[in-house]
Each structure stands twice: as C-alpha cells, then as structure tokens.
Amino acid sequence: MYYGSIKPCDIANGTGVRVTLFVSGCTHRCKGCFQPQTWDFRYGQPFTAETEEALLEALDRPYISGLTLLGGEPMAPANQPEVLSLVRRVRQELPGRDIWCYTGYLYEELAAGRVGPLDRELLHELDVLVDGPFLLEQKDIRLRFRGSANQ
C-alpha cells in the first residue's frame, strides 16, 4: 500500500482533532475529486512499519480524538490488509481513539462482502463510515464531514 500524505493535526475530516491518513489508489475516479492524484495506487510513499509507528505516535497525544482514513480509497481490496492491520493496532494500543473512514463504496456493498476479502472485518473496526461516491452534482459545502449530499 502507498499513501499520499499524513496530517498529524486535522480538524476537517471528523470530530475533534484527528490524525488523517490519505491512502493511495482509487478506481471510483469521481468527477470533481479534490485529490485525483491519489487515484494512482503507487502515488506518494510506501506504507511501511515506520509509517505505522509514526501514525501511532501521532495518535498518542492527549488532544487527539482519533484516526481518519481517506484517499484514494482505504477500502480498495488492494489496501484492505494494511488498513485492517493499522486499525487493529489503533484499537489495541489506543483504545480511546475513534476511527473514521471515507469510502466511495456503499455500506451495503461492504456489509455484503462484495468489495474485497476483508470488508466485514474492516467495518467491525470502524466507528464512523462516510460512504458513497462523491457526486459533483450533489456537492454542498454546508454539509458537515461530507462532500456531497448522497454520502
């Protein structure tokens, strides 16, 4: 898995102050996507053990509410093993942190296991799922923590 960036202090992608991981790779290719460079599964840097340690260190601050995963597509089948490993470590080592995930897939697809082999396991580890593709025709900047009204 690759990632485009990490924001160690983010207030735009979930409640409270968060650590945000922008995962690389997305096949949705939503019109009007704010990060089309993350569609490439090789964009950015490889997600390594050192990257995971840096994320956990950033999350281990008293003012941090949790982790947000977005991208790209964290729920893409190619990204699922590393994402699942990360969220399980967060759950184990920092149980007070919540986990948000933004995905272009629908909850129903993931709950039915129709996206990838670890769909249900990942859903089990999340506190908040913002689902559905970004639809430029339904973009509304007044929405809190969503880009379009269908999400």
Secondary structure, DSSP 8 states (H G I E B T S, - for coil): -EEEEEEEEESSSSSSEEEEEEE---S---TT-S-GGGGSTT-SEE--HHHHHHHHHHH-STTEEEEEEEES-TTSTTTHHHHHHHHHHHHHH-TT-EEEEE-SS-HHHHHTT-S-TTHHHHHHH-SEEE-S---GGGB-TTSTT-SBTT-
